[in-house]
Amino acid sequence: MRGMLCDTLFDVFGHRICCGRIPEWAARVGHPWRPVGEAPLNLYNVLWRAQEWVRSGMSG
């Protein structure tokens, strides 16, 4: 199921969903950027983890 969802997201959004560059301003929204282990809810880290989730779940 996850593979199908990740593949569908890729089909709809293309490489932007898995390999797109995260805007630098996202690291400064709310508070200064810190690594995922220290600030997991920082906008940049949330976007990065979502990209990782899609990449790791793709079937092809």
Sequence and secondary structure as in RCSB ss.txt:
>XXXX:A:sequence
MRGMLCDTLFDVFGHRICCGRIPEWAARVGHPWRPVGEAPLNLYNVLWRAQEWVRSGMSG
>XXXX:A:secstr
 HHHHHHHHHHHHGGGTTT    GGGGGSSS    TTT TTSHHHHHHHHHHHHHHH   
